[in-house]
Amino acid sequence: MKLFFKILRLGLPLTLAAAVYAPPAAAQDPVVTPIIVDTAATIIVNAIKPKPKATGQVKFEGYVQHANIAQITVRAKGNDLSIQTFSLSEAAARKMQQIIDKGGYQWGDKVTIFYDPATVKAIKIKGKASKPV
């Protein structure tokens, strides 16, 4: 009980002092802050710019990830994060069938793809296929 009166005795002057020295509360004007919603922009670490040839073909150098008679997936030579899948033209599909008959491209084989940039269709594939496993 004595402790209660000590706390009350110390607290009352502080409360009165705060009331005397505190500035009066004023109404605040509402501040309208617009909410801006922004979508995240794409971050390009290292863009590979194709070099078009006079024929309109673009060259892509890299390492085979997967290949069949319909398409080939290649990881870029200088950028491990850049992977491109090319559908094969009819001529390239016939050539790919011959390569598959001999064992086909294996994961990691170095190839150069010449493709049409408008359709992203492989027109010609250069590279030596490794021996089948």
N, C-alpha and C positions, 0 to 999 in steps of 0.2 A: 504494500500500500504506500509505503514511503517512496519507493521507486516511482510509482505512478505520479505522485505529486511533484517529484523532482523533474520528470520528463515534461509534465504539464507546465511547470514553472519556467522551464527553459524554452519550450515550444511557443508559448504565448507571446513573449516579446519578439521572437523571430517572425511570427505571423503578422504582428502589428507593424513591424519594421518593413516587411515586404509589401504590406498594403499601403504604407505611407510613401515609400520610395518607388513603387512600381507605377509606370505610366498607365493611364486608363486604356482599356481595350477599345480599339477602334474597329469598325466594320471593314472588312477587306473587300476590295473590288474583285469580282470574279475575273480571272484571267483565262481566256479561251486559248488553249494550246491545241493546234491541229495534230491529230494522230497521223503520223506518216508511216505507212506500211510499205516496205521496200522488199522486193524479192532479191534473193542472192544472185549476183552476177556470176557468170561462168569465169573461172580463173584458168587462163591458158598458161601453162608452165613453159612449154617450149613447142611452138607450132612448127610443124613440118610443112614447108611451102613447096608444093610440087613445081618442077621445072618443065613447062610444056615444050614439046619439040615442034618442029615445023609441021609435022603430020597431025598435030593436035593430041598426041599421046603424052601421057605423063608417066614418069618413072618412079617406082617405089621399091627401095631396097630393104631387105630385112631377112628374118629367119622364120621358117615355116612353123606354124603351130598345129595346123590341121589342113589336110588337102583331100579332096575327092573329085569325082568327075563333074560335079556341079559348081563347086566353089573352092577357094583357097583362103585361109586365114594366115596373115603374116604379121609378125611383130617388127616394128621399125628398127633399123640398124642402129641409129644413134639414140633412140629414146625407147626404153623398155616399157614405158607406160602407153605407148601409141600402138594400138593393134587395129589392123584394117582387114575386113573381109571383102573379097572380090568375087562376084559371080563370073563364070567363065563364058566367053563367046563360043560359038559353035566350033571354030577352028581350034581354039585353046582347049576345049573339052575333048576333041579328038586327040590332040597331042597329049593331054593329061591321061587319057585312057591308055595310050601306048606306054607312058611312064609308069602307070599303075600296074600294067601287065608285067613290067620288069621289076617291080618291087615298090614303086611309088616314092613320093617324098616322105621323109621321116621328120619327126619333131627336131627342130634346130638346123635343118638344111638351109644353106644360104641361097636366096633367090632374088631375082630382080623381076618385078612385074611391070609391064607396060600396059597401061589402061586408059580408057576413055574417061575423062573427068566428069562428063555430063551424066553418064550412066553408071560409072564406077564398075565397068565390066572389063575384066582382064582380056586383053587382045593377044598378048604374047608373054610367055614365062621363060626366063633364062635362069639356069642354075642346074647344078649337077645333083642328081638324087643319090643319097647314100645307099649302101648295100642294105638289102632287107634284113630285118632282125629275125 
